[in-house]
Amino acid sequence: DSLDAFLTHMWAVTIIGAPKKAAAQAIEDLEKDARGWYGGAVGMLNLNGDINTGITIRTVHLKNGVARYAAGATLLYDSDPRNEDQECRLKATAFFRALYPAVASGPEKHHTRKVGAGVHLLLVDNDDCFIHTLANYARQTGATVSTYRSNVALEMIDASTPDIVLISPGPARPADFGVPQLVKELATRGIPTFGVCLGLQGIVEAFGGQLDVLDYPMHGKRSLVSHYGRGVFHGLPSPFRVGRYHSLFANRETFPECLEITAESEDGVIMGVRHRELPIEAVQFHPESILTLERDCGLRLMENMIDMYAHAAATAEHC
């Protein structure tokens, strides 16, 4: 029911970090003081069982004539304490800006093409905390989205008759979630497949490639990506800025011949791959990230993907 759904999604990764289970355990082990109302939830439970809630973030707490505005920063592999302090102060400025009139309107909104009308996209969740943003991008095109856990039985995928399968990002390695085997099964069935981050890595491994570990983790980092205008990159500017969240990457020396490289980062890492014959494509970066928001490139890429692969005819041949 709705309460079970609410408890399943506690707490938001914007509050505790990701992966959610590991982050929650780290907070339990390391934090000695309670967070109070910050990061909690406020909402309404209707008599019919429906529930509508929102997290208490970007929220002002008024008590005894004093306004308190809580803000937190994200701790990463290479976090700088001074930068994290500045991030907290920057977030707190939202409250102060609310006290003054707006001086300008926001940027013009991108008008999403409804290329997904009548399309069923199946999203495979590899323990990712941001898949709902990917799902939202797909729904903005008019597509219907179903989300299954990574251990979903192939019979369930067959029964759902998806037009496209999207393999989500996730922690660890692709094999930990059975991604390479899933890619092979989807290829055999001729189901168009699109991978993001871990999904790209699993596609590379499925066709015989290998992965390496970056010398410097790229979690929450922004990079310039150049592409050749093919596949999902059609019509996008080159280069454009993307958000990267990965430590693994596709090795060039063992890169499968049946795949082609469609995009690269400024540091020479493979950022996009595409099968030469089958409707299989992937990107290493996160199109749904706020770091890929510039010129709506992430949303436009998702539009291209759905437009291209929704009705693609596949063959059973693969490497």
C-alpha positions as CSV (number, residue, x, y, z in Angstrom):
1,D,0.0,0.0,0.0
2,S,1.0,3.7,0.1
3,L,2.7,3.4,3.5
4,D,4.8,0.5,2.3
5,A,5.8,2.6,-0.8
6,F,6.7,5.5,1.5
7,L,8.8,3.4,3.8
8,T,10.5,1.8,0.8
9,H,11.7,5.1,-0.5
10,M,12.9,6.5,2.8
11,W,15.1,8.4,2.8
12,A,15.9,10.5,-0.3
13,V,19.4,10.2,-1.6
14,T,19.6,14.0,-1.8
15,I,19.5,13.8,1.9
16,I,21.6,10.8,2.8
17,G,23.7,10.0,-0.3
18,A,24.0,7.0,-2.5
19,P,24.0,4.0,-2.8
20,K,21.2,4.4,-0.3
21,K,21.8,1.3,1.9
22,A,25.5,2.0,2.3
23,A,24.9,5.7,2.9
24,A,22.2,5.0,5.6
25,Q,24.6,2.6,7.4
26,A,27.4,5.2,7.2
27,I,25.2,7.8,8.8
28,E,24.2,5.4,11.5
29,D,27.8,4.6,12.2
30,L,29.3,8.1,12.0
31,E,26.7,10.7,13.0
32,K,26.3,11.3,16.7
33,D,23.7,14.0,16.7
34,A,20.1,13.8,15.4
35,R,19.3,15.8,12.3
36,G,16.0,17.0,13.7
37,W,13.4,17.9,11.2
38,Y,16.0,18.3,8.4
39,G,15.6,15.5,5.9
40,G,12.3,14.3,7.4
41,A,9.0,14.3,5.6
42,V,5.8,16.2,5.7
43,G,2.6,15.1,4.0
44,M,-0.9,13.8,4.2
45,L,-2.4,10.4,4.5
46,N,-5.9,10.3,3.0
47,L,-8.8,8.3,4.3
48,N,-8.7,6.2,1.1
49,G,-5.1,5.2,1.8
50,D,-3.4,7.5,-0.6
51,I,-0.4,9.4,0.7
52,N,1.3,12.5,-0.6
53,T,4.6,13.6,1.0
54,G,7.6,15.8,0.5
55,I,11.0,15.9,2.1
56,T,11.8,18.8,4.4
57,I,14.7,20.2,2.5
58,R,15.1,23.8,1.4
59,T,12.8,24.4,4.3
60,V,12.7,27.3,6.9
61,H,12.0,26.4,10.5
62,L,10.5,29.3,12.5
63,K,10.6,29.1,16.3
64,N,10.6,31.9,18.9
65,G,11.1,34.5,16.2
66,V,14.2,32.7,14.8
67,A,14.4,31.3,11.3
68,R,16.6,28.2,10.9
69,Y,17.6,27.0,7.5
70,A,19.5,23.7,7.4
71,A,21.8,22.8,4.4
72,G,24.2,20.0,3.8
73,A,27.0,19.2,1.4
74,T,27.9,16.0,-0.5
75,L,31.0,14.1,0.6
76,L,32.9,12.4,-2.2
77,Y,36.2,10.7,-2.8
78,D,38.0,14.0,-3.2
79,S,35.9,16.4,-1.2
80,D,37.5,19.7,-0.1
81,P,36.2,20.9,3.3
82,R,36.3,24.5,2.1
83,N,34.3,23.8,-1.0
84,E,31.7,21.8,1.0
85,D,31.3,24.8,3.4
86,Q,30.8,27.1,0.4
87,E,28.2,24.6,-1.0
88,C,26.2,24.8,2.3
89,R,26.3,28.6,2.2
90,L,25.3,28.7,-1.4
91,K,22.3,26.4,-0.7
92,A,21.3,28.7,2.2
93,T,21.1,31.7,-0.1
94,A,17.8,30.4,-1.5
95,F,16.1,31.4,1.7
96,F,17.6,34.9,1.6
97,R,16.8,35.4,-2.0
98,A,13.1,34.7,-1.3
99,L,13.0,37.9,0.7
100,Y,13.7,40.0,-2.4
101,P,11.8,40.4,-5.7
102,A,12.9,38.4,-8.7
103,V,14.9,40.4,-11.2
104,A,14.7,38.1,-14.3
105,S,12.8,35.2,-15.7
106,G,14.3,31.8,-16.1
107,P,15.6,30.2,-19.3
108,E,13.2,29.2,-22.0
109,K,11.9,25.7,-21.4
110,H,12.7,23.0,-23.9
111,H,9.5,21.7,-25.6
112,T,9.7,17.9,-25.5
113,R,8.8,16.1,-28.7
114,K,6.2,13.5,-28.0
115,V,8.1,10.8,-29.9
116,G,7.3,8.2,-27.2
117,A,3.5,8.1,-27.6
118,G,2.4,4.5,-27.6
119,V,5.9,3.3,-26.6
120,H,6.5,0.9,-23.7
121,L,10.0,1.4,-22.1
122,L,11.1,-1.2,-19.5
123,L,13.7,0.2,-17.1
124,V,15.9,-2.3,-15.4
125,D,17.0,-1.0,-12.0
126,N,20.5,-1.9,-11.0
127,D,20.2,-0.6,-7.4
128,D,20.4,3.0,-8.8
129,C,19.0,5.9,-6.7
130,F,18.2,8.2,-9.6
131,I,16.4,6.0,-12.1
132,H,13.2,7.9,-11.5
133,T,14.7,10.9,-13.2
134,L,15.5,8.8,-16.2
135,A,12.0,7.5,-16.1
136,N,10.7,11.0,-16.0
137,Y,12.7,12.0,-19.1
138,A,11.1,9.0,-20.9
139,R,7.6,9.9,-19.7
140,Q,8.1,13.5,-21.0
141,T,8.2,12.0,-24.5
142,G,4.9,10.3,-24.0
143,A,6.3,6.8,-23.3
144,T,4.9,4.4,-20.7
145,V,7.6,3.3,-18.3
146,S,7.7,0.1,-16.2
147,T,10.5,-0.5,-13.7
148,Y,11.9,-3.9,-12.8
149,R,14.7,-4.9,-10.4
150,S,17.9,-6.2,-11.9
151,N,17.1,-9.8,-10.9
152,V,13.9,-9.8,-12.9
153,A,13.1,-13.1,-14.6
154,L,13.4,-13.1,-18.4
155,E,9.9,-14.5,-18.6
156,M,8.6,-11.2,-17.0
157,I,10.4,-9.2,-19.6
158,D,9.0,-11.3,-22.4
159,A,5.5,-11.0,-20.9
160,S,5.7,-7.2,-20.7
161,T,6.6,-7.0,-24.4
162,P,8.7,-3.8,-24.1
163,D,9.5,-1.7,-27.2
164,I,12.8,-0.7,-25.5
165,V,14.8,-1.9,-22.5
166,L,16.8,0.7,-20.7
167,I,19.6,-0.7,-18.4
168,S,20.2,1.7,-15.6
169,P,23.3,2.9,-13.8
170,G,24.4,1.3,-10.6
171,P,27.2,0.7,-8.1
172,A,29.8,-2.1,-8.4
173,R,30.4,-4.1,-11.6
174,P,27.9,-5.1,-14.3
175,A,28.3,-8.8,-13.6
176,D,27.1,-8.2,-10.0
177,F,23.7,-7.4,-11.5
178,G,23.8,-9.9,-14.4
179,V,24.0,-7.1,-17.0
180,P,26.2,-8.8,-19.6
181,Q,23.9,-11.9,-19.6
182,L,20.8,-9.8,-19.8
183,V,22.3,-7.9,-22.8
184,K,22.9,-11.2,-24.6
185,E,19.4,-12.4,-23.9
186,L,17.9,-9.1,-25.2
187,A,20.1,-9.2,-28.3
188,T,18.9,-12.8,-29.0
189,R,15.3,-11.6,-28.6
190,G,15.9,-8.6,-30.9
191,I,14.7,-6.1,-28.2
192,P,16.2,-2.6,-28.6
193,T,18.5,-1.9,-25.7
194,F,19.9,1.3,-24.3
195,G,22.4,1.5,-21.4
196,V,23.5,4.3,-19.1
197,C,26.8,4.2,-17.2
198,L,26.8,0.6,-15.8
199,G,24.6,-0.3,-18.7
200,L,27.3,0.8,-21.2
201,Q,29.9,-1.2,-19.3
202,G,27.7,-4.3,-19.3
203,I,27.1,-4.0,-23.0
204,V,30.9,-3.8,-23.6
205,E,31.4,-6.9,-21.5
206,A,28.5,-8.8,-23.1
207,F,30.3,-8.6,-26.5
208,G,33.8,-9.6,-25.2
209,G,35.2,-6.3,-24.1
210,Q,37.0,-5.6,-20.8
211,L,36.8,-2.8,-18.2
212,D,39.5,-0.8,-16.4
213,V,39.6,1.4,-13.4
214,L,40.1,5.1,-13.7
215,D,43.2,6.5,-12.0
216,Y,40.9,9.2,-10.6
217,P,37.2,8.5,-9.8
218,M,34.8,10.7,-11.7
219,H,31.8,10.8,-9.3
220,G,29.8,14.0,-9.7
221,K,32.3,15.4,-12.1
222,R,31.5,17.5,-15.2
223,S,33.3,16.8,-18.5
224,L,33.2,17.9,-22.1
225,V,32.1,15.2,-24.5
226,S,32.7,15.2,-28.2
227,H,30.7,13.0,-30.6
228,Y,30.2,12.2,-34.3
229,G,26.5,13.1,-34.6
230,R,25.5,9.4,-34.9
231,G,22.8,7.5,-33.0
232,V,21.4,9.2,-29.9
233,F,23.8,12.1,-30.4
234,H,22.1,13.3,-33.6
235,G,21.4,17.0,-33.6
236,L,23.2,17.6,-30.3
237,P,26.1,20.2,-30.1
238,S,29.6,18.8,-30.0
239,P,31.1,19.1,-27.6
240,F,28.7,19.5,-24.7
241,R,29.0,19.2,-21.0
242,V,27.8,16.0,-19.1
243,G,27.7,14.6,-15.6
244,R,29.9,11.6,-14.9
245,Y,29.6,9.2,-12.0
246,H,31.9,6.3,-12.6
247,S,35.2,4.6,-11.7
248,L,35.1,1.9,-14.4
249,F,35.5,2.5,-18.1
250,A,35.7,0.5,-21.3
251,N,39.2,-0.6,-22.3
252,R,40.1,0.4,-25.9
253,E,42.5,-2.4,-26.5
254,T,39.8,-5.1,-26.0
255,F,37.0,-3.1,-27.4
256,P,34.6,-5.4,-29.3
257,E,34.7,-5.1,-33.1
258,C,30.9,-5.3,-33.4
259,L,30.6,-2.0,-31.4
260,E,31.6,1.4,-32.5
261,I,32.7,4.4,-30.4
262,T,30.3,7.3,-30.8
263,A,31.5,9.7,-28.2
264,E,34.6,10.5,-26.1
265,S,35.4,12.7,-23.1
266,E,38.1,15.4,-23.1
267,D,40.3,13.0,-21.1
268,G,40.0,10.3,-23.8
269,V,37.5,8.0,-22.1
270,I,34.8,6.2,-24.2
271,M,31.5,8.0,-23.5
272,G,29.3,6.4,-26.1
273,V,29.0,3.1,-27.9
274,R,26.7,1.7,-30.5
275,H,26.3,-1.8,-32.1
276,R,27.1,-1.9,-35.7
277,E,24.1,-4.1,-36.6
278,L,21.7,-4.4,-33.7
279,P,19.6,-1.7,-32.0
280,I,21.9,-1.5,-29.0
281,E,23.5,1.7,-27.8
282,A,24.7,3.3,-24.6
283,V,26.3,6.3,-22.9
284,Q,28.8,6.3,-20.0
285,F,27.6,9.6,-18.6
286,H,24.2,10.4,-17.0
287,P,21.8,12.2,-19.3
288,E,19.4,12.7,-16.4
289,S,22.0,14.5,-14.3
290,I,21.7,18.2,-13.5
291,L,25.3,18.4,-14.8
292,T,24.0,17.5,-18.2
293,L,21.2,20.0,-18.1
294,E,22.9,22.6,-20.3
295,R,20.9,23.2,-23.5
296,D,18.7,20.3,-22.4
297,C,21.2,17.9,-24.0
298,G,20.3,15.1,-21.7
299,L,16.6,15.3,-22.4
300,R,17.2,15.7,-26.1
301,L,19.4,12.6,-26.1
302,M,16.6,10.6,-24.5
303,E,14.2,11.9,-27.1
304,N,16.5,10.7,-29.8
305,M,16.9,7.3,-28.2
306,I,13.2,6.7,-28.0
307,D,12.5,8.1,-31.4
308,M,15.2,5.8,-33.0
309,Y,14.7,2.5,-31.2
310,A,11.0,2.4,-30.3
311,H,10.1,0.7,-33.6
312,A,13.5,-0.7,-34.6
313,A,13.6,-4.0,-36.3
314,A,16.3,-6.2,-34.8
315,T,17.9,-9.4,-35.9
316,A,19.1,-12.3,-33.7
317,E,22.7,-12.0,-34.9
318,H,25.3,-10.7,-32.6
319,C,29.0,-11.1,-31.8
